[in-house]
Amino acid sequence: MTITELLERIAAGESQTLEFKTSFDKASIESLVAFANTQGGTVLVGVTDAAVVQGVTVGKETLNEWLGQIKSATSPSLIPDLAAHQLNGKTVVSIQVAEFPVKPVSTRGRYYKRLASSNHALALNEIADLYLQSLQISWDAHPAPQASVADLSSAKIERFIQRVNDNGRFALEAGTPLAALEKLNYLVKGQPTWAAMLLFANEPLRHHVHIGRFKTPSMIIDDRQFTDTLFEVVERSMTFIVSHISVAFEFDGSIQRKERFAYPLPALREALLNAVVHRSYTDPSDIQIKIFDDKITLFSPGTFYGGISIADIQADNYRSSLRNKLVAEGFYLINAIEKYGSGFIRIRKALEDYPEIDFEVKEFAGGVMVTFAQKQPESQPESQPESQPESQPESALPIEARVLRLLAMAPMGKRDISAALGQKEVSGQLNKVIRILLAKGLIEPTIADKPNSRLQKYRLTL
């Protein structure tokens, strides 16, 4: 580092990769540990927090003594580069450390990471995440202690295999469910992994989705807690969300009226999938979804994984790093998610037709919170679309919304849907609605390669 570069860095101030210290102490070592656990960085000893070069006294063996203290106080031992620089007759020591390949690094039993221009102590789940990430493995790939194949539901496994084969992203041999799970690494030497338990267990692990309809922050109209395997909990949660979103009728001069949900369902589905697939399952907190009159919030335990920041998410400029690789793989194979890391891009795409909705994502209370909020109108227009009240009877809902609610409960064929709607036979209107929902990507056929099969049913896309 040249003198000019050093002066430029000091003038720029403390940052994600730069820390000032007036003297070398335990806090200096904590900063080095935080840098090693993040992106690497430099501690400048002899500079004040206000970026004033104060200088520090060093002797012949000072730098070697500091290096020894750093090595003995860190685990694994850090060996940084130390160099003394003369700035305007004053000595400044730079201590530079690279990002450590095997994380986390600790000092005296404590672990830190660098956020913006300060150090933050790591929670237990963050320590575990860093360790797994550095080894390029994920928690859900480990065998679940005391679990056996008998703890898995054959019906859920067979449904999964059918959906994988229907979507064509992978080929699994039907009739051999255990072999299929071994092929996808959901079984390790005959023992279910955590991912297998999360996706296929007879008795679901107790990771809840707590969801409610609120009139005010303290007035709850409807409240549910879903505890289920992950494919099923997404379906049940989406059913609840759809049932509590108002639908407006829009008229464009044609005979037909158009139905429009208050929020784009594909965007809500993506946010729900992100919460379920990418949450920290080592955190005992629940996924929390709150539906208000003017907004919907979704909270998922666990901050962004792999060093991704909110700025990266907002700029859609990041490389996906998966906390739960096998869980994500399962949802990818059934076509519930696209390529990894595209969820927020798809949410923003779905919101393009909803300029009245603001979207916000932030890290909050050890997790990720996303909010879909309706903008307040600047002035009341003379005429408003006729909106359905939340208490409206089922028969008053538009047929598109009624079909979605039916399919949210279970896959159904056209004849079953028609009967549930009170129709004597499949109508042209129902056929048109099915085509529209398929085109929008809100539903999918259960037999994708035989669209006209008499056994054809339809289900919500997860």
C-alpha positions in Angstrom: 0.0 0.0 0.0 1.6 3.3 -1.1 1.5 6.4 1.1 -1.0 8.0 -1.4 -3.3 5.1 -1.3 -3.1 5.0 2.5 -4.0 8.7 2.8 -6.9 8.3 0.3 -8.3 5.4 2.4 -8.0 7.4 5.6 -9.8 10.3 4.0 -12.6 8.0 2.9 -13.3 6.9 6.5 -14.1 3.6 8.1 -16.0 1.1 6.0 -16.8 -2.5 5.4 -13.1 -3.2 5.0 -11.4 -0.5 7.1 -11.2 0.2 10.8 -9.3 2.9 12.7 -7.7 2.4 16.1 -5.6 4.8 18.2 -3.8 1.8 19.8 -3.4 -1.9 19.4 -5.7 -3.8 21.8 -8.3 -6.6 22.1 -10.8 -4.5 20.0 -8.2 -4.5 17.2 -8.2 -8.3 17.2 -12.0 -8.4 17.2 -12.0 -6.2 14.1 -9.5 -8.6 12.4 -11.7 -11.5 13.2 -14.8 -9.7 11.8 -12.9 -9.0 8.6 -11.7 -12.6 8.3 -15.3 -13.8 8.7 -16.6 -11.4 6.0 -14.6 -10.0 3.1 -11.2 -9.3 4.6 -10.0 -5.9 5.6 -7.4 -3.6 7.3 -7.0 -2.2 10.7 -5.0 1.1 10.8 -3.4 1.6 14.2 -2.6 5.3 15.0 -5.7 6.8 13.4 -8.6 8.2 15.4 -12.3 7.5 14.7 -12.4 11.0 13.1 -9.8 10.0 10.6 -7.0 12.1 12.2 -3.5 10.6 12.0 -2.4 10.6 15.6 0.4 8.1 15.3 1.6 5.2 17.5 4.9 4.4 19.1 6.5 1.2 17.9 9.8 -0.5 18.8 12.0 -2.9 17.1 9.9 -6.0 18.1 6.5 -4.3 18.4 5.1 -5.7 15.1 6.3 -9.3 15.9 4.7 -9.0 19.4 1.4 -7.9 17.9 1.5 -10.7 15.4 2.1 -13.2 18.2 -0.8 -11.8 20.2 -3.1 -12.0 17.1 -2.1 -15.6 16.4 -2.6 -16.8 20.0 -5.9 -14.9 20.5 -7.6 -16.3 17.4 -8.9 -19.7 16.4 -8.1 -20.8 13.7 -5.0 -18.6 14.1 -4.8 -15.5 11.9 -1.5 -14.5 10.4 -2.1 -11.0 9.0 0.3 -8.7 7.1 1.7 -5.9 9.3 3.5 -2.9 8.0 4.6 0.5 9.5 4.1 3.7 7.5 5.4 7.2 8.1 2.7 9.9 7.5 3.8 13.5 8.2 6.4 12.3 10.7 4.0 10.0 12.5 3.9 6.2 12.5 0.7 4.3 11.4 0.6 0.5 11.3 -1.6 -1.3 8.8 -2.7 -4.8 9.8 -4.3 -6.5 6.8 -6.1 -9.8 6.8 -7.8 -11.7 4.0 -11.2 -13.4 4.1 -10.5 -16.7 5.9 -11.3 -19.8 3.8 -12.7 -21.9 6.7 -15.0 -20.0 8.9 -15.9 -19.0 11.5 -12.8 -17.5 13.1 -13.1 -16.6 16.8 -11.2 -14.7 19.4 -11.5 -15.8 23.0 -14.6 -17.9 22.2 -16.4 -15.0 20.5 -17.3 -14.7 16.9 -17.8 -11.4 14.9 -18.7 -10.3 11.4 -18.3 -7.0 9.7 -21.4 -5.0 8.8 -21.0 -1.6 7.2 -18.3 0.1 9.5 -18.8 -1.8 12.7 -18.4 -5.3 14.2 -21.3 -7.4 15.2 -21.3 -10.5 17.4 -22.6 -13.6 15.7 -25.6 -15.5 17.1 -25.3 -19.3 17.3 -27.3 -19.9 14.1 -25.1 -17.5 12.3 -22.0 -19.3 13.5 -23.4 -22.6 12.2 -24.3 -21.0 8.9 -20.8 -19.7 8.4 -19.3 -23.1 9.1 -21.5 -24.9 6.7 -21.1 -22.3 4.0 -17.3 -22.4 4.2 -17.5 -26.2 3.7 -20.0 -25.8 0.9 -22.5 -28.0 2.5 -25.9 -27.2 4.0 -27.6 -28.1 7.2 -30.5 -29.9 5.6 -28.1 -32.4 3.9 -27.1 -33.9 7.3 -28.8 -37.0 8.5 -31.6 -36.3 11.1 -30.6 -38.1 14.3 -32.9 -41.0 15.4 -34.9 -40.6 12.1 -35.6 -43.7 9.9 -37.3 -44.4 6.6 -40.4 -45.4 8.6 -40.8 -41.8 9.6 -41.4 -40.8 5.9 -44.7 -40.7 4.1 -44.7 -42.9 1.0 -47.7 -41.0 -0.4 -45.9 -37.7 -0.2 -42.7 -39.2 -1.7 -44.7 -40.7 -4.6 -46.6 -37.4 -5.2 -43.2 -35.7 -5.3 -41.8 -38.2 -7.8 -44.8 -37.8 -10.1 -44.5 -34.0 -10.0 -40.8 -34.1 -10.8 -41.4 -36.4 -13.8 -44.4 -34.3 -14.9 -42.2 -31.1 -15.0 -39.3 -32.8 -16.9 -36.4 -31.2 -14.9 -35.2 -34.6 -13.8 -36.2 -38.2 -14.4 -37.0 -40.4 -11.5 -38.1 -44.0 -11.8 -41.7 -44.6 -10.7 -42.3 -47.3 -8.1 -38.9 -47.0 -6.4 -39.4 -44.2 -3.9 -36.4 -44.9 -1.7 -34.1 -45.3 -4.7 -35.3 -41.9 -5.9 -34.6 -40.3 -2.5 -31.1 -41.8 -2.5 -30.5 -40.5 -6.0 -31.3 -37.0 -4.8 -29.3 -37.4 -1.6 -32.4 -37.2 0.6 -31.3 -40.5 2.1 -27.7 -41.0 3.4 -26.8 -44.6 4.0 -30.5 -45.3 4.4 -31.1 -42.5 6.9 -33.3 -39.5 6.1 -31.6 -36.1 6.0 -33.2 -33.1 7.6 -34.4 -32.1 4.1 -36.3 -35.4 3.8 -37.9 -34.9 7.1 -38.9 -31.3 6.2 -40.4 -32.5 2.9 -41.8 -36.0 3.5 -42.2 -36.7 7.2 -45.3 -38.5 8.4 -45.2 -36.2 11.5 -44.1 -32.8 10.4 -41.3 -31.1 12.2 -42.5 -28.3 14.4 -41.6 -25.3 12.2 -44.8 -23.2 12.0 -46.2 -20.8 9.6 -48.2 -18.4 11.8 -50.6 -16.4 9.6 -53.4 -14.0 10.5 -55.9 -11.4 9.2 -55.7 -8.2 11.1 -58.0 -5.2 11.2 -55.5 -3.3 13.4 -52.2 -4.4 14.9 -54.1 -5.6 18.0 -57.4 -6.7 16.4 -57.2 -10.2 14.8 -60.1 -11.3 12.6 -58.7 -14.7 11.7 -55.7 -16.5 12.9 -54.1 -19.9 11.9 -50.9 -21.8 12.7 -49.9 -24.3 10.0 -47.5 -27.1 10.9 -46.9 -29.4 7.9 -44.3 -30.6 5.5 -43.1 -27.9 3.3 -44.9 -28.5 0.0 -48.2 -28.8 1.9 -47.6 -25.8 4.2 -47.1 -23.6 1.1 -50.4 -24.8 -0.3 -52.3 -24.2 2.9 -50.7 -20.8 3.5 -51.5 -19.7 0.0 -55.1 -20.8 0.4 -55.4 -18.7 3.5 -53.8 -15.6 1.8 -56.1 -15.9 -1.3 -59.2 -16.3 0.9 -58.4 -12.9 2.6 -57.5 -10.8 -0.4 -60.2 -8.6 -1.8 -61.1 -8.8 -5.5 -62.2 -5.9 -7.6 -64.3 -5.9 -10.8 -63.0 -3.8 -13.6 -65.0 -2.7 -16.7 -63.2 -1.8 -19.9 -66.3 -1.2 -22.1 -66.7 -4.9 -23.1 -69.5 -7.2 -22.0 -67.1 -9.2 -19.8 -66.0 -7.8 -16.5 -62.4 -8.5 -15.4 -61.4 -9.6 -11.9 -58.3 -8.2 -10.3 -56.9 -9.3 -6.9 -55.7 -6.5 -4.6 -52.2 -7.9 -4.8 -50.5 -9.9 -7.6 -50.7 -13.6 -6.6 -47.5 -14.6 -8.3 -45.6 -12.0 -6.2 -47.1 -13.2 -3.0 -46.4 -16.8 -3.9 -42.7 -16.0 -4.6 -42.4 -14.2 -1.3 -44.0 -17.2 0.5 -41.7 -19.6 -1.3 -38.7 -17.5 -0.4 -39.7 -17.6 3.3 -40.3 -21.3 3.4 -37.3 -22.4 1.2 -34.6 -20.0 2.5 -35.5 -19.6 6.2 -33.1 -20.8 8.9 -34.5 -24.0 10.3 -32.0 -23.9 13.1 -33.9 -20.9 14.4 -37.0 -21.9 16.4 -39.0 -18.8 15.4 -42.1 -19.1 13.2 -42.6 -17.7 9.7 -45.1 -14.9 10.4 -47.6 -13.6 7.8 -49.9 -10.7 8.6 -52.6 -9.5 6.3 -53.9 -6.0 7.0 -56.5 -3.8 5.2 -53.7 -2.0 3.3 -50.6 -4.2 3.5 -49.3 -7.8 3.8 -46.1 -8.6 5.7 -44.1 -11.8 5.6 -41.3 -12.5 8.1 -38.9 -15.3 7.7 -36.3 -16.4 10.5 -32.7 -16.0 9.4 -31.0 -13.0 7.7 -29.8 -13.2 4.2 -27.3 -16.0 3.7 -23.8 -16.0 2.2 -23.0 -12.3 2.8 -25.8 -10.9 0.6 -26.8 -7.4 1.6 -30.1 -5.5 1.2 -28.3 -3.3 -1.3 -27.5 -6.4 -3.4 -31.1 -7.5 -3.3 -32.4 -4.1 -4.3 -30.0 -3.9 -7.2 -30.7 -7.6 -8.3 -26.9 -7.9 -8.3 -25.9 -11.0 -6.3 -24.9 -14.6 -6.6 -27.3 -17.0 -4.9 -26.0 -18.8 -1.9 -28.3 -21.5 -0.5 -28.8 -22.1 3.2 -31.0 -25.2 2.5 -29.6 -26.7 -0.7 -31.7 -29.9 -0.7 -35.0 -28.2 0.2 -34.4 -25.7 -2.6 -33.6 -28.5 -5.0 -36.9 -30.2 -4.2 -38.9 -27.1 -5.0 -36.9 -26.5 -8.1 -37.5 -30.0 -9.4 -41.3 -29.6 -9.1 -41.0 -26.3 -10.9 -42.2 -24.3 -7.9 -39.1 -22.0 -8.2 -36.9 -21.0 -11.1 -33.2 -20.7 -11.2 -31.8 -20.0 -7.7 -31.6 -16.3 -6.8 -34.3 -15.1 -9.1 -37.2 -14.8 -6.6 -37.0 -11.1 -5.9 -36.6 -10.4 -9.7 -39.8 -12.3 -10.3 -41.6 -10.5 -7.5 -40.6 -7.1 -9.1 -41.7 -8.4 -12.5 -45.1 -9.4 -11.1 -45.5 -5.9 -9.5 -45.0 -4.1 -12.8 -48.8 -4.4 -13.4 -49.5 -3.1 -9.9 -48.1 0.4 -9.7 -50.3 1.1 -6.7 -48.3 -1.5 -4.6 -45.0 -0.6 -2.8 -42.6 -3.4 -2.1 -40.0 -3.3 0.7 -37.5 -5.9 1.9 -35.4 -5.5 5.0 -33.5 -7.5 7.6 -35.4 -7.2 10.9 -35.1 -9.0 14.3 -32.8 -11.7 13.1 -34.8 -12.4 9.9 -36.1 -11.0 6.6 -39.3 -9.0 6.4 -41.0 -8.2 3.1 -43.9 -5.9 2.9 -46.5 -5.3 0.1 -48.2 -2.0 0.9 -51.0 -0.2 -1.0 -50.1 3.4 -1.8 -52.5 6.0 -0.4 -54.3 7.7 -3.2 -53.6 11.4 -3.5 -57.2 12.2 -4.3 -60.4 10.2 -4.5 -61.4 9.5 -8.1 -64.9 10.1 -9.2 -65.6 6.5 -9.9 -64.1 3.4 -8.3 -64.2 -0.2 -9.4 -66.9 -2.1 -7.7 -65.0 -4.1 -5.0 -66.1 -7.2 -3.2 -66.3 -6.8 0.6 -64.4 -9.4 2.6 -67.6 -10.8 4.1 -69.1 -11.5 0.7 -70.6 -14.9 0.2 -68.6 -17.4 -1.8 -71.2 -17.4 -4.6 -70.6 -13.6 -5.1 -67.0 -14.0 -5.8 -65.8 -14.0 -9.5 -65.4 -17.5 -10.9 -61.6 -17.1 -11.3 -61.3 -16.5 -7.5 -63.6 -19.4 -6.7 -61.7 -21.8 -8.9 -58.4 -20.8 -7.2 -59.9 -21.3 -3.8 -61.2 -24.8 -4.7 -57.8 -25.8 -6.2 -56.0 -24.5 -3.1 -57.8 -27.2 -1.1 -57.0 -30.1 -3.4 -56.2 -30.9 -7.1 -59.5 -31.2 -9.0 -60.6 -32.1 -12.5 -63.0 -29.9 -14.5 -66.0 -32.0 -13.7 -65.3 -31.8 -10.0 -64.7 -28.0 -10.2 -67.9 -27.6 -12.2 -69.9 -29.6 -9.6 -68.4 -27.6 -6.7 -69.4 -24.4 -8.5 -73.0 -25.7 -8.7 -72.9 -26.2 -12.4 -74.6 -29.3 -14.0 -71.8 -29.6 -16.6 -68.5 -28.1 -17.6 -69.3 -24.7 -19.1 -67.5 -22.8 -21.8 -66.9 -20.1 -19.2 -65.1 -22.6 -16.9 -62.9 -23.8 -19.8 -62.0 -20.2 -20.5 -61.1 -19.6 -16.8 -58.9 -22.7 -16.7 -57.1 -21.5 -19.8 -56.6 -18.0 -18.3 -55.3 -19.4 -15.0 -52.9 -21.7 -16.9 -51.6 -18.8 -19.0 -51.0 -16.7 -15.8 -49.1 -19.6 -14.3 -51.4 -19.7 -11.3 -52.4 -23.3 -11.8 -50.8 -26.3 -13.5 -52.0 -29.7 -14.9 -51.2 -32.8 -12.9 -50.5 -34.7 -16.1 -48.4 -32.2 -18.1 -47.6 -34.5 -21.0 -51.2 -35.4 -21.7 -53.2 -32.2 -21.4 -56.4 -33.8 -22.7 -56.3 -36.9 -20.5 -59.6 -37.9 -18.9 -57.8 -38.2 -15.6 -56.4 -34.6 -15.9 -56.6 -32.5 -12.8 -55.4 -29.0 -11.9 -53.6 -27.7 -8.9 -52.1 -24.4 -7.7 -48.5 -23.8 -8.6 -46.6 -23.5 -5.4 
